[in-house]
Amino acid sequence: MRRLFQRFLFSETGAVTVDWVVLTAACIGLGFGVVTVIASSEENVANSVSTTIATITPEAGD
């Protein structure tokens, strides 16, 4: 049992998998952050465009 525990303790076969999981999680987190920033900016732009279009008055003859 002790030998099995020592072998498990010093085994490095899963280290690459852990690295890839951490790297993937970081990429997904960064993606969520970018989408959040873009979505809030997009909402402000959409509101600004909507307000501008609402204030436009048609010219005579149109």
N, C-alpha and C positions, 0 to 999 in steps of 0.2 A: 504494500500500500504506500509506503514511504517512497519507494522508487517511482511509482506511478505519479505521485504528487510532484516529485522533483522533475520528472520528465515533462509534466504539464507546465510547471513553473518556468522552465527554461526553453520551452518550445517557442519558436518564432514563426511557425507556419501561417498563423492567422494575422500577422502584423500587416501584410500588404492589404488584406481585405479591410482591416480597420482603417488604414490610410485612405482607401478608396471611398469608404462610407463617409468618413469625415469630409473629404474633398467634395463629394457629391452633395452632402448636406450644406456645406458652405456655398456652393454654387446655387442651390435652390433658395437659400436664404437671401443671397445677393439678388437673385431674380425677383423675389417677392418685394424686396426693398425698392428696386428699380420700378417695378409695376406700380407700387404705391405712390412714388414720387410723380410718375407720369400721369397717373389717374387723377391726382389732386390738381396738377397743372392743367390737365385737359378740361376738368370741370370749370376752372376759372376762365379759361379761354372760351368755352362753350357759352357760359353765362355772359361774357363780354360781347360775343358775337350776337347773341340773342337780344341783348339790350340795344345794341347798335342797329340791328335790323328793325326792331320795334319802333325806334325813333325816326326812321326814315319816312318822310312824307312824300307821297307821289306828286309829281309836278303836274301842272295843268296841261291837259291834252293827252295824258296817258290813260 
